[in-house]
């Protein structure tokens, strides 16, 4: 299905960012601490009085997107250019950005509990182009976009099961956007529902997509990888039947979900409440975790095989009571590292709750407790 679709108008606002004290670590005269591996910067759209924020994605050219809660229960989306130190408003809720500054997200019908329409932005501040669901469905939702303009997400009837789908968006020299799709990413045999999460950024015409399928069998959810192809003219050919990755087998009710994938085909995710990595040569393996880890997930891996995620590390008392203690973690070079140990202890961050994105330059996005309980952050490698 090929169509040039109309755009929904929006208003662009640009805000100058305001970095708080200790954003660079506060250890020397130029505002950076050369003794710590990472500098940490809050995502707040220049609004130090905002109630919460979240970084949704980062690309490899110094741009991030996310949301900021400026007043209770109302979140606005922003694009952040680190080099210019400016924020640009975006419509709806944004989820992913590629290296061309193309963005995908969703417009909620009236609140974040009802059906949505996915959209594509050719640039921050541009008008959104709708991404339609499959014929007969009511909801479209997006999770990722690569530099070829290939977009993955889901389609479903309102209140029904997910079907993983893909679109392709192409912008001509006059700024007109053409969208192809959606095409179906089929579920595993015996599974009735599928969800796509992330795709690789290969330079050719074949891309790998990870996600998971749901069904009534065992496991009830299984991480999968699809192969998605473009034809000689750049059109979407469709997706192969997915390959199932199995589970770690740590539970009486095993499951797995794929959340991240790199060019080598390594997949990271969650299985049986444990983070995993699945490599082409080694299959699915549990990532090492500290003692007293009760659960966790690996959210993304880059082409350096660095992985970020979140662990629940807490002790259960003698009377059986416990409470979650979430920590942002990095797996790199054979080490399992709490991200709090990589930043200046005087940075003002009290707790790093989780990490969900890492780009090819090892910039990490996540959230933690700073001026408010949930503040999005960017961790930048502290190199000269």
Secondary structure, DSSP 8 states (H G I E B T S, - for coil): -EEE--EE-----EEE----TTTTBS-STTSB-TTSSEEEEEE-TT-TT-SEEEEEEE-SSSEEEEEEEEETTEEEEEEEETTTTEEEEESSEEEEE-TT--EEEEEESSSTTS-EEEEEESSTTS-EEEE---TT--EEEEEEE-TT-EEEEEEE-TTS--EEEEEEEEE-TTS-EEEEEEEE----TTEEEEEEEEE---SSSEEEEEEEEEESSSSSEEEEEEEEEE-TTS-EEEE---EE------STT--EEEEEE-TT--EEEEETTEEEEEETTTEEEE----TTEEEEEEEEE-TT--EEEEEEE----TTS-----EEEEEEETTEEEEGGGGS-TTSS--EEEEEEEE-TT--EEEEEESSSSSEEEEEEE---
